[in-house]
């Protein structure tokens, strides 16, 4: 198992994942000195050269310098769904003591934990007490999945999806309870009106707001009642709320969207239309898409980006004899960890200055581990299988994204 992973490309990953943040606006950092100039530069006192006699300099000359632009790294990944086979593997790992999902994420942990901000997408709601589990059609999955997500290094998760209300409001209550228990920030579910709004983070000192909305909800109409319980995709409303976050101090706004058609690699017209409007809005900086269960294309424009679909991170698709998914193509075993460098801009905002990815694949046959292809490949999987998966993903996302090169060390 890889212990540490370093980037060959300089500055691709930051110095460690941030601790979890609460859903409150982080405070603005202010100087305690009264000498800070209005333009924000930092006064630096540089001593003059000492004279030949060695006496101390008689005066100092103030020199004003501009600090380097702040930046952070962000990673996000595809759908996490604990199908029955995934839970069974976690039960085996726990050796009779509940479910331990941590080994399933172990190979990607250095990548996730190495970013300044890491966002997951949890599609299967959690059970409150693990006594009413359901793994097919609708979901109530073991609560220890929250522990594994946290231990992998994620800082927060988007939760709005077509499965958000599989068990009604109790899905929201249980899922939020366990994610809060482990210290993960959340967006896309709320159990009270006071808990609405984005999740807030401050990686690298840059204030980030994260929203989560869905365009689908199984067996229910959107918006739900009350609408804040699971936010839906209304582009005008999303832009307005992103604008409110910017007014409250956000420098970078991320919107996770559950949308599109399952198993379709080409984004739908509705996805493209919404994406164009969100990209054109100054209030929104990054859109992260989910639901298709296959990798979809990525657009970058003027420091902003839309990733239409990040594929699957951990599921049992395309299924097996016990839980068949006849419509699931081989691509449902594929996913990617998308990576962004975000840099503060002169106007006080922030924009995407670099982007890349790591292809992932689920080893359903032996361990259900998520494999970061080319970084920590398991011995039991044929290299040609992983190469085929990586090639499928590359066809969709390159050259907009470049594949990241890592080395063990």
Order of alpha helices (4+ residues) and beta strands (2+ residues): beta-beta-beta-beta-alpha-alpha-alpha-beta-beta-beta-alpha-beta-alpha-beta-beta-beta-alpha-beta-alpha-beta-beta-beta-beta-beta-beta-beta-alpha-beta-beta
